[in-house]
């Protein structure tokens, strides 16, 4: 079966990078205001990120988004919520409620025992990284919302939950971590992302749940970048964050934009007009020719490993599940990004 518009492809791995921190913070969930659809359409008139697999009983693909569920839940059409409640079995990319998911992810991120980042990174990049993380730690108290503080979520605890062991992590995971440690992202901490919320709801409703991927299948491809590619990616990420700090750079397409498109059911804007993956896009016309080649190689590698191969693998497993359980209705909740 073909998934329209790359439907089977999850958004990239930033959710997983920080799960070990965010799972600790669920009890403090503040409720953010959902980004409104600019067309002001009625909720039941919005396009749905729901595909029906026509069989008896029917099964469903639902496109999720890795943002706090409170920002999008009120805008998800009732047909999607009804399909979720009526399905017998709910499957996700990963089992987000299994402690093994977190421990396996943590292990996958770590450098070999006895190594730390200072041993492997060029000295200049290590110093800039350390300086940037010191800046983030200094700024985080001012980034926290009153709602977060009122529910016992404090900056020091949050910083340590996300970045406390950064010197033991592989550079590629530090790059993703740095890309996430922004004011907008920090303000959303404490709220389960939509995928995790659906997993908790499925558990609360005592539905059978499962996952079509293993942590290693999502994690190991990132570790497959060669060292020069990883150093280039980390350097570009630091350059972007340093420019943001200096006020000389503004991100052209923000999480707020993504949420608005999702709430409007605007699939074409998400998939075709913007890069909605949370891995930075390093291709830049201002780069020297040799660096532009490196950026293109990284982009090609990610697309091959994290889109095409994963789509094929996940599609085979979905097909097998449907054939093994012809009398059950499945709800597959996978990332909607392209």
N, C-alpha and C positions, 0 to 999 in steps of 0.2 A: 504494500500500500504506500502511496506517495503522500507525504505531509505537505499541504499547500504552503508556499512561501517560506520553506525552511522550518516548518512548524515544529519538527521534532528536535531542532537544534536548541540546546539550552543556551541562555546567556552565559558568558564566560565566568571565571571562577572566583570572582571577588567575594560573593556570598560565602563560599567555602573557606576562603582565606581567614575570615573573621568569625566563623561560627563559634569557635571555642570561646571567644569573648562575648558574643551576642547571646548565646544560649544562657549565660549567667545573668543576663540583664532583663529577661522577659517579664519579671514581676514588676518592673518599673515602667511599663509601657505608657508613654504619653500619647495623646491622640492629636495628631496633626490635622490641619485643615486640608481636605482633598483639593487638589488643583481642579478648577472648574473647566468644563468644556467651553471654549470660547464661542461656539455656535449656540450654546444654551439649549441644546436639544433635551427632550425628556429622556429620562433614564431608559425607558423601554423602547426608545427609538434608536439607541446607539447600536453600532455594529458590535457583534459579539466575537470574542476570541475563542469561539467554541466551534469545533468540527465534529460532526456526527459520523460514526462508523456504522453504516447501515447493516444491521444484523438483528437477530431476535434472540435475546434482548439487545438493544443498541448499546454501543460503547462510545466514548468521547475522548477527543483531544482538547485540552484547554491550555491556552497560552498564558503563562504567568509572567510576572515582572519582579525583579529582585529589588523592591523598594518596600518601605513599611506598609503593611496591609491597610492601615488606617487612611493612607493617602489615596487608595483606589477602590476599597471595598464597596463604598456606597454607589460607585459608578459601574460596577460589574452587573450586566443585565441579569434579570431573574432567570432566564433560561439556563445560564451557566450555573447558577446556584442550585437550581432545581436538578440539573443533571448530576451535580456533585452529590446531592442528598439521596438521589434515587439509585445511584450506582452501588453495586455490591462491593467492589474492590477499587481502591485508589492507589495508583502508582505514581511515584515521583522519580526525578533523576537519581537522587540518593535517598537513603533512609535517614531523614534529618532528625529523627527521635532516637536513633540507636547510638549509645555512647561509643561504640566501636568506630562510627563515622568520624567522630571528633578525634579520638586517639590516633586513628590511622592517618588522618589528615595532618595532625601535628607531626607525626613521625616523618611523613613524606616531605615536609617543609624544611626539616633540620639538616644542617651540614653534618658530614661524618663526625663521629665522636672525637672530641679533642680539638676540633677546628672552630674558629670563629671568623666573623667577617673581616676583622682587621688582618687576618692571615691571608685572605684570598683577594681582597679588593685593592685596586691601586690606591695609594695613600691619599691623593687629592680627593677622590670620590668618597672614600671612607670619612674623611674630615668634613666634607660638605654634607654627607648623609647625617653624621652625628650632629652637626650644627643645625640642620633642618629639624631633626627630631627634638632637639632642645627647644627650638622655637615653637613647635607644635605643643610640647608639654607646657611651655610658658603660657601659650594662648588659650589652651583648652578650657580653663575655668571661665573665661569670657565667652566661649562658644556655647557653653551649656545653657539650656533653657531653664526658666524658673520651674516649669513642670518637672523636668528631670531632677533638679535639685530637691524639689518638694517631695519627691518619691524616693529619695535616698541614693540617687545616682550621682556620684562625684567624679570630678575630672581625674584625680590621681588614680582612682580605681579603674576608670575606663581606659586611661592611657596604658596602665599596666596590663589590663585584660587584652588589649589589642597589640601592644608593641613591647611588652615587658621583656620578652626574650629575643629581641630583634637581632642581637649580635650572634645568636646561634642559628639563624635562619639562612637558607640559601638565598643568594642575591636576587633571583627572580621573584621570590615571594616577598622580599623586602621592597622590591620595586612596586609590586601590587599594593602592599601595605601603605607605602608613601602616597600612592595615587588615591588611596581611600581616606587618608588622614586630612580631610578638609573640613572647614566649618560646616558646610551643608551636611556632610555625612555624619559628623559628630552630633549634630542636632537631632538626627533621626535615630540615634542609638537608644536601645531599650524597647523598641517596637519590633515584633517579629516581622520579617519580610513575608510577602504573600505566600510563597511556597511553604514556609515553616508554619504559618498560621493555618493553612489548609491541612498540613500534616497533623497539627494539634487538634484541629476540628475532627479529622477522620478518626483519630485516636479516641477523642471524647465520645464520638458517636459509635464507637466500637466497630468500625469498619475494618475489614482486612486491608492491610497496606503492604506495599512492597516498593522495590527500586529496580530500575533497569540498568543501573551502572554501579560499579564498585568505585570506592574512593580512588584506588590506584589508577583507574582508567581516566579519571578526571585530572589527577595530580601529576602522574608521571610525564605526560606530554610537555608540561611546562618545564620540568626538570631536564627535558631533552634538548633545550636550546644550548648551543655551545657557549663557551665562556666569553668570547669576544662579543657575541650577540647580546648576552645578558648584561655585560658591562656597558655596551652602547645603550641598551634600553633603560638601565638604571640612570645613566648620565642624562639621557633625554628627559626622563621623568623629573630628576632633580632640577634641570634647567627650567622646565615648565613651572614647577612649584616655586622656584626662586623668582621667576618673572612675575608670577601671581603675587608673591609677597611684595615685590617692588612696585606693583601696580602697572607694569608695562605689558601685561598680557591678560586677556579676558577669554575664558572658555566660551566658544561660540555656541555650544549646544549643551545645555545643562540638564541635570536630573529633573528639574522642574518642567522643562520642555518635554522630556520623555514621558513624565507622568501625565501631562496634559494630553499628549497624543494617545496614550493608552486609555485614559478616561473617555476620550472621544471615540474610541474604537477605530482609530486611524492607523490601520496596519501599514498602509503604503508609506506613510511618513516615517514610521519607526524603521521599517525594513529597508526601504529603497533610498530614502533621502538622507539618512544620517547613520553614522556608526554608533550603535547603541551598546556595543560591548563595553565592558568596563576595563578592558585592557587598553592602555593608551594607544592612539594611532600615531606612529612615529614617522610616517611618510610626510615629508615637508619639502616644498619646492626650494626652500632656502638652504637646505643641507648641501654640503659638498657632494660631488658625484659618488665617491666611494661610500660615504655614509648613507646616501639615498639607496644604494644597492643593498646595504645591510638592513635598512628599514623595510625594503621590499621583501627581502628574504625572510624576515621575522613575520611580516604580514602573511606571506605565502605559507609559511610553516604553520601558523596558527589556524589559517583557513583549512588546511589539509587535515591537521590533527584534531582540531576542536570543532570543526563543522562537518566536513565531508565524511571522514572516517567514523565520527560519532553518530551522525545521522544514519549511516548504513548499519552500524552495530546496534543502535537503539531500535531502528526499524525492524531488524531481524528478531529482536527479543519481544517486541510488541506483537509481531505476527505469531510467534510461538505461543505467547500467553493466550492470545485470542483462540488459537487452534486447540490448546490444551483445556480451555474452559469455555466451551461453546454456550453453556447455559448461564454464564455470569456476565453482568454488565460492568465494564471497566471505565474508570475515569483517569486518564493519563494527564497529569499536570506537569508540563514542561515549559521551559522559558520561551517567550515569544519572539526574542530578538533574532536578527539575521547576522 
